[in-house]
């Protein structure tokens, strides 16, 4: 505002001013008012944005569920009248739940016979040799020294027939020149890449369990040796994935490499899980992993990179779409709440009906529902698409223009309506990233991707990760042996 204007514009002061001075004051004040109106509008928009941001959680945005706990109040909520009238469920299995009883360990390594020693009645030790009753309990014990230190003495002897010297072969349980046996190295690979145990804690574990001291350099070298051993298996799986699979799931997550954001991609289905370290989140990376086109169905979220990628068909994740509409409910705007609630209900119905089909595989009932649902969906789009604001309109136009990608599962229920398999596959990697803080180099990042590939693929196939690492180490030390394969065995 003009600093020359009088500070106190009372009636007496204004009466003493000329007409020109009054007009000048009014013009200056109108300028200030416009500036203040602009500032007020911007602040109102910022307040609305912050209110929405405050209310975002994993149910209405892409934020992880782990962040929800930070928003929970420390004050216990009083139950609503409806909740108060309902009987409270006790923790644990509910009535009607089919419990599972453990059937033992499948083996017994040692038997220990426990016989009475002193009679509590007469103090004598004369007990009959045949027991009247035998109670059995199999217990898994941690033995005193689960890590055994073995000194192998390799003899070289003279052949009494021909006189030549002959050295014995080293056992396959070790690699000459290495202090740790194959099985222990494989176990440490599992501990590092599945249990996410840092090298310092691995040192402590080895001392606590086996009373052996191992330096950090040995542990690092062990992990690098495993990485080298599994590389041929990773290459084989990567080439195989580019061939046609009926349905694959794709996702990506950021990864810090020396403070720079890189990206970890995952391509998976129920039989394999391939992680790939990449510089970007671009279409070029996707084509490097899968090829320029893919002759299968691609399940993904609604990230723009997947739009237009050449595949037989796509199924975009309805769970992501539901979060968009949940967010729309709390966004200020005309009809936003009504539109959000209407389409959240439709998506919930779709999930519920698909779950029922998956449980019963009743195609007749499912197809009847699909026909009714398509009509209901078409009606809702026509009802709201012309009334929607910018954000809601964008969502509804996406539903209309990409209907074959959002609702592919309606006609082909063998493809699920979500991308949960890829997201669940990434959880192991996200945990690894949070524990380690990322990688120190791009090579280390690639190594981590390969190791996680082995862990998740073996878990999908019901195989032992430790056994796979051991087989890879043996094959790497003896090139005459075939490498273990990650390809599904149908």
Secondary structure as UniProt FT lines:
FT   TURN            3..4
FT   HELIX           11..15
FT   HELIX           19..55
FT   TURN            58..60
FT   HELIX           65..71
FT   HELIX           81..85
FT   TURN            95..96
FT   TURN            120..122
FT   TURN            144..145
FT   STRAND          156..158
FT   TURN            160..162
FT   STRAND          165..167
FT   TURN            172..173
FT   TURN            176..177
FT   HELIX           182..193
FT   HELIX           199..210
FT   HELIX           216..241
FT   STRAND          247..257
FT   TURN            258..259
FT   STRAND          260..269
FT   TURN            270..271
FT   STRAND          272..278
FT   HELIX           283..290
FT   STRAND          293..300
FT   HELIX           304..306
FT   TURN            307..308
FT   STRAND          310..316
FT   HELIX           318..330
FT   TURN            334..335
FT   HELIX           336..360
FT   HELIX           363..384
FT   TURN            385..387
FT   HELIX           390..401
FT   HELIX           403..406
FT   HELIX           408..411
FT   TURN            413..414
FT   HELIX           420..436
FT   HELIX           442..460
FT   TURN            461..462
FT   HELIX           465..477
FT   TURN            479..480
//
